[in-house]
């Protein structure tokens, strides 16, 4: 059941990037897509064991900590990309006074 929810979030994010015309909505969809990938890696990493990766004597069947560490890095990169995208969107809005991709394309063609 969890895997289907992750696939649904991925498809929702991809659909939002492709179909939405508003730049802010595209950034939100990109965040949903990124979050689904992070959740997928953590979910798959959790399937290998059942115990937290705290090494003490007698603990066996430990969850692989590598996907979790990599996904922490992916989260930080995702936040940075979101901030960069929003700063670009702010500059685009200041120049064209719209957030609609189709309107921006028309304005660029008319310049």
Order of alpha helices (4+ residues) and beta strands (2+ residues): alpha-alpha-alpha-alpha
